[in-house]
Structure formats: structure tokens, C-alpha cells
Amino acid sequence: MQPLPDTPIELTIERLGQLGEGVASWQGRTVFIPGAFPGDVVRVHLEQQGRVLRGHLRQVLSDSADRRPAPCPVSSECGGCDWLELAEPAQRAAKQEIVLSTLEHLGHLPRNTYTVRPLLVAPRDFGYRRRSVLHFAKGALGFFGRRSHERVPISVCGALTPVLTALPGKLAPLLKPLAKDAEEVHLLAEGEKASFAVMMTGPVSARHVEAAEAALRALRLEGAVLVPKEGSPRLLGKPALRSLSPLRPEVPLYLRPDAFAQAHAEANVGLVTSAIYELGARETDRVLELYSGNGNFTFPLAATAASVLGVESSPVGVELAQRSAREGGVANVRFIQGDARRVVQGLIGERRTFELCLADPPRTGAPGLALQVLSLGVKRVVYVACDPASLARDAANLVKAGYQPRALQVVDMFPQTHHVEAVMSFER
């Protein structure tokens, strides 16, 4: 292998990689360059990191036609919005291509073997994030830096919804008594209301409660959750925020800052609509929903299906979903709290069957899903993915099990970042 040059070299960026980095070629090798975009001519210092060759950006010699000034003073340091300097049309085209090429190269699924729907564009490109994870950074709250765990202090963030935009700077001094005992601070908004959670490194003390309550009073927030390393969360005020179920506004949907919720509320409606359409549940269909969370997909599914069984590992998620079902009078849903793989194995042991399955797994995907849904007699699967590589792996396994890919819908849930959501359907 040829030694790497000691001095920076000039490269032209060809495309964007799955993790949002610019991709160039040097001596027949692929180089990944964070902060660079297709069409850029850059000067980089090469470094071997394991099996990956990376280029540290030293200078942009010639701008891509799609490059623009970043509307954020800390964009060069903060890891929150890694595509902030890339124009939105280029972001969208890249996301569609990243998902398609990942399915081809990792999943061995050619794009001409299923229907590729036009990318679903998010209604808002800025000021859309209704949830955020922050870390204490020298008395302030902030985000991790680009490709590092170095913390970048933030007082105001334009990516957050208006009610949250200035909250990091206002909340940090009030939560100072908790700082050394906290791992993360989670912010959540719904409309004009906001709440927060603090993930603690140990038990919750009276001092922690006093500081959190003072913050609630001072900032007029709805509530807070203090989550100890072990044991039950401590709820202060009313941290669960009431929203409306997508496509079913008569059913409330509850969000809590210590539980998962999609970051872009408006784009989430499009995501749910796409998943419901692809699944096509009829009034005789029994639906198994894996990783059901707080019921984001559950209640729209239940509107047309005979029944929905939701499986979710988070006790908070199940609690919120059950509350929504009670208050919304939805009688054809049931929830099981537990690990999805173990619960499904139990269902197989009971010889249960389902016509349809919707899975919305975490970034790591759903290993073993293909054989499990096959054993349950499932005819159609809709997979909601937040990681193209996990989707490609699980899609390949579904095809091996006899399911054929039918359609792909890419959703731009996270403008200004490389992150993307996809809905893919399979049938046998």
C-alpha cells in the first residue's frame, strides 16, 4: 500500500457517502471528507483510520454550485446540522440516492425491481426540531461537535422550534446544581408548550428536584422528568405533552421528554401517511406493530384494521400509548411491553398469526425480522427505517425469506442533516 503524503493534497468531491461525508478518489482509493460536498475542490490532509481513509478538510479551493454560507455561527464546530452549507435541493437528491445506492450495494436490491416514489419533502427546513438532546459543557448546554464527543456550548439554536430556540441558554444556569450528576438533558415541545428531562448518572436527590422545580417556575415550562440511573423516573409538573394522532385528530397522542418522538412534527404526518398507505390494512386484517413507541403509527393503523398488537420495549412508551387508547376510545389495539424479538418468539410459540406487520426499529434495525414474520404468516411487511444500512441488511433477509420489495418512499425528516427516514414495503 502506497504511503500517505505528509502534506495536504488537492481532491475533487464526487458524491456524498451514507454518513453525509464528501467522497473523493486518491490513487484508486476512496477518501471520506466531512464538510465537503459534490463539486467542491478541496485541500485535505489524509489519515488512515482503521480500514477507512479520511481527509481532514484544510481549505475549500473552489466551491460547489450547491454550497452556500451557513446561517449559523457555530456550524463549523457543531455536529447538529452537518449539511447546513448544502442547498436543500442537493440535500434531497443526495438522500434519495444514498438510500437507493445502499439498497443496491449492501442489500443487492436493484432500484428497478420495486417502485421508487418521489422523495417526500419536509414542510419546514429550519426551526422544525421539537426534541433535542443536549449535554453540559462548561456550565452551558450544548451539542456534540462534528465527528467527536467534544461539547460545543449553545445558547440559541435555530434548528429548534420557536418555543425551544433560546431554551438551552436559559435552562443551563438554572440546572447548574444538576450538571455534575447529569448525562443528558432532553428538550421537548408541542406547539407553544415545552418540557424537559434530565438523565442522571445516579439517584435523584432533593437538591436535583429543587433545581428542576425552580427551572420550571422561572421559565414557565409544563413539566420535567428526572431519570435516575436505576429506578423509576421522578415526574415534576405535567411533562407529558398532548398532541394529536396523525390522520386521527380525535385520538390524543402523548409525548414525554424521556421517551422517543419524531423530531419533525409536520414531516411525521407524511411518514405515517406513507406507511399506512403502503401497508393497506383492511377491516379483516390483524396487524402486528413492532417498536410501536407511543402509538405514532398504531392509531392510524387501527382506523382501518381489525386489530393492532403493538410491541414496545419502553415502559414509558407503552404507558403513553395506553393513555391515548383510553382517552381516545380506541378498543381494537393492545400493547405488550417487552423486547420485540422475545415477544415475537412467544407469539410464534402460541401459534399466533397476523396478515400484516409494520416495524419501526431503532437505528440498529431488526435482525431476525424476516424469519419471524414468515413464521407468523405475515403476507405484507412495511419497514420504517432511520438507517439505510440497517434497512439494506434487513431488506435482503426479507427477500431471502420469500418477500418481494414493492415500493420505497424516502422522507426528508431531518433537513440540514444527512439523516433520512425511509418506508419500504414487502409482500409474498
GUVEXZA-964846 format. One line per 10 residues: number of its first residue (from 0); their letters; for each residue z, x, y of C-alpha. Coordinates in Angstrom, 1 decimal. Layout:
<sites>
NUM> a> Z/X/Y; ...;
</sites>
This chain:
<sites>
0> mqplpdtpie> 0.0/0.0/0.0; -1.0/1.3/3.4; 1.9/2.4/5.6; 2.6/0.2/8.6; 1.7/1.6/12.0; 4.6/2.8/14.2; 3.1/1.4/17.4; 2.1/-2.2/18.3; -1.3/-3.3/17.2; -3.7/-6.0/18.6;
10> ltierlgqlg> -4.4/-9.1/16.5; -6.2/-12.4/16.9; -4.4/-15.5/15.7; -6.4/-17.6/13.2; -4.3/-20.6/12.4; -0.7/-21.9/12.1; 1.4/-21.5/9.0; 3.6/-24.0/7.3; 6.7/-22.8/9.2; 4.9/-23.0/12.5;
20> egvaswqgrt> 4.1/-19.3/12.9; 0.8/-17.9/14.0; -1.2/-16.4/11.2; -3.4/-13.3/11.6; -5.0/-10.7/9.2; -4.5/-7.0/9.2; -6.1/-4.7/6.6; -6.6/-7.6/4.3; -3.0/-8.7/4.5; -1.6/-11.9/6.1;
30> vfipgafpgd> 0.7/-11.5/9.1; 3.0/-14.2/10.3; 3.8/-14.1/14.1; 6.4/-16.5/15.6; 5.5/-17.7/19.1; 1.7/-17.2/18.7; -1.0/-19.9/18.5; -4.6/-20.0/17.2; -6.9/-18.3/19.6; -4.2/-16.0/21.1;
40> vvrvhleqqg> -5.0/-12.3/21.2; -1.6/-10.6/20.9; 0.1/-7.3/20.6; 2.6/-7.2/17.8; 4.9/-4.7/16.0; 4.5/-5.1/12.3; 7.6/-5.2/10.0; 7.8/-5.8/6.2; 10.4/-8.5/5.4; 10.7/-8.7/1.6;
50> rvlrghlrqv> 7.2/-9.7/0.4; 6.2/-11.1/3.8; 4.6/-9.1/6.6; 5.7/-10.3/10.0; 4.6/-9.4/13.5; 7.1/-9.3/16.4; 5.3/-10.6/19.5; 5.3/-8.0/22.2; 2.6/-9.3/24.5; 0.0/-12.1/24.7;
60> lsdsadrrpa> -3.1/-10.3/25.9; -5.3/-13.4/26.0; -4.2/-17.0/26.0; -5.5/-19.6/23.5; -7.2/-22.5/25.2; -4.3/-24.6/23.8; -1.5/-22.5/25.2; 0.4/-23.8/28.2; 3.6/-22.9/30.2; 6.8/-24.1/28.6;
70> pcpvssecgg> 8.6/-26.8/30.6; 12.0/-25.3/29.5; 13.8/-22.3/30.9; 15.2/-21.2/27.6; 12.1/-21.9/25.4; 11.6/-18.1/24.7; 15.1/-17.9/23.1; 16.0/-21.4/21.8; 14.8/-22.3/18.3; 14.9/-26.1/19.0;
80> cdwlelaepa> 11.3/-26.5/20.2; 9.1/-23.8/18.7; 5.7/-25.4/19.7; 6.7/-26.2/23.3; 3.9/-23.9/24.6; 1.2/-25.5/22.5; -0.6/-28.6/23.8; 0.1/-31.9/22.0; -3.5/-32.4/20.6; -3.4/-29.0/19.0;
90> qraakqeivl> 0.1/-29.7/17.6; -1.1/-32.9/16.0; -4.2/-31.4/14.5; -2.2/-28.4/13.1; 0.4/-30.7/11.5; -2.3/-32.8/9.7; -3.9/-29.6/8.5; -0.7/-27.9/7.4; 0.2/-30.9/5.1; -3.3/-31.1/3.7;
100> stlehlghlp> -3.6/-27.4/3.0; -0.1/-27.2/1.5; -1.0/-30.0/-0.9; -4.2/-28.2/-1.8; -2.8/-24.7/-2.3; 0.7/-25.4/-3.7; 0.1/-28.9/-5.3; -3.5/-28.3/-6.4; -4.4/-31.7/-4.9; -7.8/-31.6/-3.1;
110> rntytvrpll> -7.9/-33.7/0.0; -11.0/-35.6/-1.2; -9.0/-37.1/-4.2; -7.0/-39.5/-2.0; -7.3/-41.4/1.2; -6.2/-39.4/4.3; -5.1/-41.7/7.0; -5.3/-40.7/10.7; -2.1/-39.0/12.0; 0.5/-41.4/13.4;
120> vaprdfgyrr> 1.3/-40.2/16.9; 4.8/-40.4/18.3; 5.2/-42.7/21.3; 7.1/-40.1/23.3; 6.6/-36.3/23.3; 9.7/-35.4/25.4; 13.1/-36.9/25.8; 13.0/-38.6/22.4; 15.7/-37.0/20.2; 18.6/-39.4/19.7;
130> rsvlhfakga> 20.5/-37.0/17.5; 21.2/-33.3/17.7; 23.3/-30.6/16.0; 25.0/-28.1/18.3; 27.2/-25.0/17.8; 29.8/-23.5/20.0; 28.5/-20.4/21.9; 31.0/-18.5/24.1; 32.7/-21.6/25.4; 29.4/-23.6/25.7;
140> lgffgrrshe> 27.5/-25.7/23.2; 24.0/-24.5/22.2; 21.3/-24.3/19.6; 20.4/-21.5/17.2; 17.8/-19.0/18.5; 14.3/-18.6/17.2; 14.5/-17.5/13.6; 18.1/-16.4/13.9; 21.7/-17.7/13.9; 22.3/-16.3/17.3;
150> rvpisvcgal> 23.5/-19.1/19.5; 21.7/-20.0/22.8; 24.0/-21.8/25.2; 22.6/-25.1/26.5; 23.9/-27.3/29.4; 20.9/-29.6/29.7; 18.2/-30.3/27.1; 15.0/-32.2/28.0; 14.2/-32.9/24.3; 17.2/-35.2/24.1;
160> tpvltalpgk> 17.1/-38.9/25.1; 18.3/-39.5/28.7; 21.8/-40.5/27.7; 22.2/-37.2/25.8; 20.3/-34.8/28.1; 23.3/-33.5/30.0; 25.9/-34.1/27.4; 26.0/-30.6/25.9; 27.2/-29.1/29.3; 29.6/-31.9/30.0;
170> lapllkplak> 31.1/-32.0/26.5; 31.6/-28.3/25.9; 34.6/-27.7/28.2; 36.3/-30.9/27.1; 36.1/-29.8/23.4; 37.3/-26.3/24.1; 40.5/-26.9/22.2; 38.5/-27.6/19.0; 36.0/-24.7/19.4; 37.5/-22.1/17.2;
180> daeevhllae> 38.1/-24.7/14.4; 34.6/-26.3/14.6; 31.4/-25.6/12.7; 29.1/-28.0/14.4; 29.0/-30.8/17.0; 26.7/-33.7/16.3; 25.4/-35.9/19.1; 24.0/-39.4/18.5; 22.5/-42.0/20.9; 21.3/-45.6/20.6;
190> gekasfavmm> 19.9/-47.0/23.8; 22.5/-46.3/26.5; 25.4/-45.7/24.1; 26.4/-42.3/22.6; 29.0/-40.9/20.2; 29.7/-37.5/18.7; 31.1/-35.9/15.6; 32.8/-32.6/15.1; 32.5/-30.9/11.7; 35.7/-28.9/11.3;
200> tgpvsarhve> 36.4/-25.7/9.3; 39.8/-27.0/8.1; 42.1/-30.0/8.6; 42.2/-32.3/11.7; 45.2/-31.7/13.8; 46.9/-33.7/16.6; 45.5/-31.2/19.1; 42.0/-31.9/17.9; 42.5/-35.6/18.2; 43.9/-35.4/21.7;
210> aaeaalralr> 41.0/-33.3/22.9; 38.4/-35.6/21.4; 40.1/-38.7/22.8; 40.2/-37.1/26.3; 36.4/-36.4/26.0; 35.7/-40.0/25.1; 37.6/-41.2/28.1; 36.2/-38.7/30.5; 32.6/-39.3/29.5; 32.9/-43.0/28.6;
220> legavlvpke> 31.4/-42.5/25.1; 31.6/-45.1/22.4; 33.5/-43.0/19.8; 33.9/-39.8/17.9; 34.3/-38.7/14.3; 36.4/-35.6/13.4; 35.3/-34.5/9.9; 37.7/-32.2/8.1; 36.6/-29.6/5.5; 38.3/-31.8/2.9;
230> gsprllgkpa> 39.5/-35.3/3.0; 38.5/-38.4/5.0; 37.0/-38.4/8.5; 39.1/-39.4/11.4; 37.4/-42.1/13.5; 38.2/-42.5/17.2; 36.9/-45.4/19.2; 33.7/-47.0/17.8; 31.5/-44.1/16.7; 29.1/-46.4/14.7;
240> lrslsplrpe> 26.3/-47.5/17.0; 24.4/-50.7/16.4; 20.7/-50.6/16.2; 18.1/-53.0/14.7; 16.4/-52.6/11.3; 12.8/-51.6/11.7; 10.5/-54.6/11.1; 13.6/-56.8/10.6; 15.3/-57.2/14.0; 17.6/-59.9/12.6;
250> vplylrpdaf> 19.3/-57.3/10.5; 21.6/-54.8/12.3; 21.3/-51.1/11.3; 24.3/-48.9/12.0; 24.2/-45.2/12.8; 27.0/-42.8/12.9; 27.0/-39.2/14.2; 28.3/-37.7/11.0; 25.5/-39.4/8.9; 21.7/-38.8/8.8;
260> aqahaeanvg> 19.4/-40.8/11.1; 15.8/-40.2/12.0; 15.7/-38.3/15.3; 12.8/-40.2/16.9; 13.7/-43.9/17.0; 10.2/-45.2/18.0; 8.3/-43.0/15.6; 10.7/-44.1/12.9; 9.3/-47.6/13.2; 5.8/-46.2/12.4;
270> lvtsaiyelg> 7.2/-44.2/9.5; 8.9/-47.2/8.0; 5.8/-49.4/8.5; 3.6/-46.9/6.8; 6.0/-46.6/3.8; 6.3/-50.4/3.4; 2.5/-50.8/3.6; 1.8/-48.1/1.0; 4.4/-49.5/-1.4; 3.1/-53.0/-1.1;
280> aretdrvlel> 6.1/-54.8/-2.6; 5.6/-58.3/-3.8; 8.1/-61.1/-4.3; 8.4/-60.3/-8.1; 8.8/-56.6/-7.7; 12.1/-54.7/-8.4; 12.3/-51.7/-6.1; 14.3/-48.5/-6.7; 15.0/-46.7/-3.5; 16.3/-43.1/-3.9;
290> ysgngnftfp> 18.1/-41.3/-1.0; 18.5/-44.7/0.8; 20.8/-43.4/3.6; 22.0/-46.1/5.9; 19.3/-48.6/4.8; 16.5/-47.4/7.1; 13.8/-48.5/4.6; 16.0/-50.8/2.5; 16.0/-54.0/4.6; 12.3/-54.0/5.4;
300> laataasvlg> 11.6/-53.5/1.7; 13.9/-56.4/0.8; 11.9/-58.7/3.0; 9.1/-58.8/0.5; 10.5/-57.6/-2.8; 12.5/-59.5/-5.4; 15.3/-56.9/-5.2; 16.1/-53.4/-3.9; 18.6/-51.0/-5.5; 19.5/-48.2/-3.1;
310> vesspvgvel> 20.9/-44.9/-4.3; 22.6/-42.6/-1.8; 25.0/-39.6/-2.2; 26.7/-40.0/1.2; 29.7/-42.4/1.2; 29.1/-42.9/5.0; 25.5/-43.8/4.5; 26.4/-46.4/1.8; 29.2/-47.8/3.9; 26.9/-48.3/6.9;
320> aqrsareggv> 24.2/-49.9/4.7; 26.6/-52.3/3.1; 27.9/-53.3/6.5; 24.3/-54.1/7.6; 23.6/-56.1/4.5; 26.8/-58.2/5.0; 26.2/-58.9/8.7; 22.5/-59.5/8.2; 23.0/-61.8/5.3; 20.7/-59.8/3.0;
330> anvrfiqgda> 21.6/-60.8/-0.5; 18.9/-59.1/-2.6; 20.0/-55.5/-2.0; 22.6/-53.4/-3.8; 23.8/-49.8/-3.2; 25.1/-47.2/-5.6; 26.9/-44.1/-4.1; 26.1/-41.0/-6.1; 23.8/-38.1/-6.9; 20.2/-39.6/-7.3;
340> rrvvqglige> 19.4/-37.6/-10.4; 22.6/-38.6/-12.2; 22.4/-42.2/-11.2; 18.8/-42.4/-12.4; 19.7/-40.9/-15.7; 22.3/-43.6/-16.0; 19.7/-46.3/-15.3; 17.4/-44.8/-17.9; 20.3/-44.9/-20.4; 20.8/-48.6/-19.6;
350> rrtfelclad> 17.1/-49.1/-20.2; 16.6/-50.5/-16.7; 13.0/-50.9/-15.4; 11.5/-51.1/-11.9; 8.0/-51.8/-10.7; 8.2/-49.7/-7.6; 10.1/-46.6/-6.3; 10.5/-45.3/-2.7; 12.0/-41.8/-2.4; 13.0/-40.2/0.9;
360> pprtgapgla> 14.6/-37.0/-0.3; 16.1/-34.1/1.9; 14.1/-31.0/2.7; 14.6/-29.6/-0.8; 12.7/-32.6/-2.3; 13.3/-34.5/-5.5; 13.0/-32.2/-8.6; 12.6/-34.2/-11.8; 11.5/-37.3/-10.0; 8.2/-37.6/-11.9;
370> lqvlslgvkr> 9.6/-37.9/-15.4; 12.5/-40.1/-14.2; 10.3/-42.7/-12.6; 8.0/-42.6/-15.6; 11.0/-43.4/-17.9; 11.9/-46.3/-15.6; 8.5/-47.9/-16.0; 7.6/-47.4/-12.3; 3.9/-48.2/-11.5; 3.8/-47.1/-7.9;
380> vvyvacdpas> 5.8/-44.4/-6.0; 5.9/-43.8/-2.3; 7.3/-40.4/-1.4; 8.6/-39.8/2.2; 8.7/-36.1/2.9; 10.0/-33.8/5.6; 8.9/-30.6/4.0; 5.2/-30.1/3.0; 6.0/-27.5/0.3; 8.5/-29.8/-1.5;
390> lardaanlvk> 6.0/-32.7/-1.2; 3.3/-30.5/-2.8; 5.6/-29.5/-5.7; 6.8/-33.0/-6.5; 3.3/-34.4/-6.0; 1.9/-32.0/-8.6; 4.6/-33.1/-11.0; 3.8/-36.8/-10.4; 0.2/-36.1/-11.2; 1.2/-34.2/-14.4;
400> agyqpralqv> 3.2/-37.3/-15.4; 0.2/-39.5/-15.1; 0.4/-40.8/-11.5; -2.6/-40.5/-9.3; -2.4/-39.8/-5.5; -3.7/-42.8/-3.5; -3.0/-42.2/0.2; -1.4/-39.8/2.7; 0.0/-40.7/6.1; 1.2/-37.8/8.3;
410> vdmfpqthhv> 3.6/-38.9/11.0; 4.4/-36.8/14.1; 8.1/-37.4/14.2; 9.0/-34.2/15.9; 6.8/-33.4/18.9; 7.1/-29.8/20.3; 8.1/-28.5/16.9; 6.3/-27.6/13.7; 8.4/-30.1/11.7; 6.5/-33.1/10.3;
420> eavmsfer> 7.0/-36.2/8.2; 4.6/-37.5/5.6; 4.3/-40.6/3.5; 2.3/-40.3/0.2; 1.7/-42.9/-2.4; 1.0/-42.5/-6.1; 0.1/-45.0/-8.8; -0.5/-45.2/-12.6;
</sites>
